[in-house]
């Protein structure tokens, strides 16, 4: 619909410009007044300018719209004057696309917050990090087990245990290991069961680690033995 309006308006402008040029050419070979020829020539120039402006404005708006999508900026709103012109119809379509992108982003953000809340309330410690060790997610249970408040990179765990860092980096999908760490609290030394899963997201590799304190289970088995 938008394309048809644009096509019809463009065709109308081109036809009108062509007729005006034809009229000017016809007057050139007649004995018409110079003022009349000058007036028609001025009309040709004005129509040519408005045809250029019409095409240039459409191109600018389309480029601006595509740049907004490229930079994930969906806050812009285009004016809808409802005058029936092709630009107004184009703005209506642009606004509809922008609203769709905003809805998709809001939905993705809601899903992310939902999953983040679930992860934070899981009793098992969870950590995700990339090849460089940069941590993306660490839940409350993992912070409690490791005795840290913040963790940006797994290398920061060196103060706790070198074996822990080595295990986190070397474990592969399905891998499982036990690491003993010491903490400066009432629990003292604890035994962690560590499980690993390797993930790939949009060409980037990540590792998902789950941590469990099995110290109490080991002590119970020792007592039974």
C-alpha angles and dihedrals in degrees: 000000000000092000091051092052091047091048093049093047092047092048090049093052092047092048092048091049091048092051092048091050090048090051091050091050090050092051091049091068094045133073094252121148117277089233090059092050090047091050093051091046089052089052090052091052093047093047091047090051093049091047090053091045091049093053094040093050091051091050092048092050093048091048090049090049093050091047090053089055092045092054095038092243106147097157095094118104123196120219114255108203095168092221092139095245123137091247091056090050089048090052090051090054092045091052091048091053091046091051090050092052091047090051091049091049092048091049092049091048091050091050090048093051090046093053091042090054091050092049092049091053097047111112092220117081113249129191129173123189139161132237092281091053094250108155118230100173133017119164130212094259091056091049090051094048093049095039095234133129097201134015123187099163131018088231087075087071088072088095088061102042138334089208089058093055091045091051094048092051099041102043114105132202110306091012121141131189142165122231128182116214134178122226131193096238141078093288093059109178118022136178116231124202107209125198126184138203123181117217136187120208121179092335095313122112121225136175125220114206127189121198129200130179105227096169093111092049091051092049091050091052090049090052091049091049 
